[in-house]
Structure formats: C-alpha cells, structure tokens
Amino acid sequence: MKFICTKTILLEAVNTVSKVIASKANIPAEEGILFNVFDDGNIRLAGVGQEIGLECFISASVESTGDFVVNAKKFGDFLRNLRDDDMVLETEGEMLEISC
C-alpha cells in the first residue's frame, strides 16, 4: 500500500476519528485507526469506541491499495510534530514508512 497526501488533511481526519477511540481499551485493535486505501484515490479512516464507530474519507494520490491499522494516539502525536508538507505513507509487511 502506498499513497501521498498533505499533512493537514491527514491530521484533521486522524483527529476526527480519534474522538471516539478510547486511549485505554481492553482490545489493542480498539486503540487503532483502520486505513482502507482504494484505487480511486479515496482513503477511509475508521475507529471504534465502546458504543460508537466513526469513519472519515480523504482524497490522496494512491499508488497501490491496501489496509493497515495504527495506534491512534501515537500516530496523531507523531503527525503533529511533522512540518506541513506532502507525506508519503507506504507499508511493507507490518511496517509503515512515512516520508515528508
């Protein structure tokens, strides 16, 4: 999976979805954001809380499709520390590489 988007758009979507995600969940997957990357340029971010789920869509330049989950709090904190620029997110196996 590989896509390119701007930091501000991605961070806004991460912040939106993170509102329903518990910081301390019984199941680690409940602390994460699910990314679904589609070949039409849409990226779906989804999170679940104890009683509610939330999804958000952004547009990006998609080079290859796929799905991955990241810890919402750690990923959001990481994004806030990056400069406002285009970002390349790419997965290889279980690793997520971010370039900006």
URMO-V489976 format. One line per field, one symbol per residue. psi: psi as a letter, one per 40 degrees, with the letter a starting at -180 (. if undefined). burial: I if it has 24 or more other ideal C-beta (glycine too) atoms within 12 Angstrom, else O. Layout:
BEGIN
psi = ???
burial = ???
END
This chain:
BEGIN
psi = hhihiidddddddddddedehidgidhddeeihhhhhieeeihhhiiiadeiihiihiiihhdiiaiihihdddddddddeiihiiihhhihbehhhhh.
burial = IIIIIIIOIIIOIIIOIIOIIOOOOOOOOIIIIIIIIOOOOOIIIIIIOOOOOIOIIIOIOIOOOIOIIIIIIOIIOOIOOOOOOOIIIOOOOOOIOIOO
END
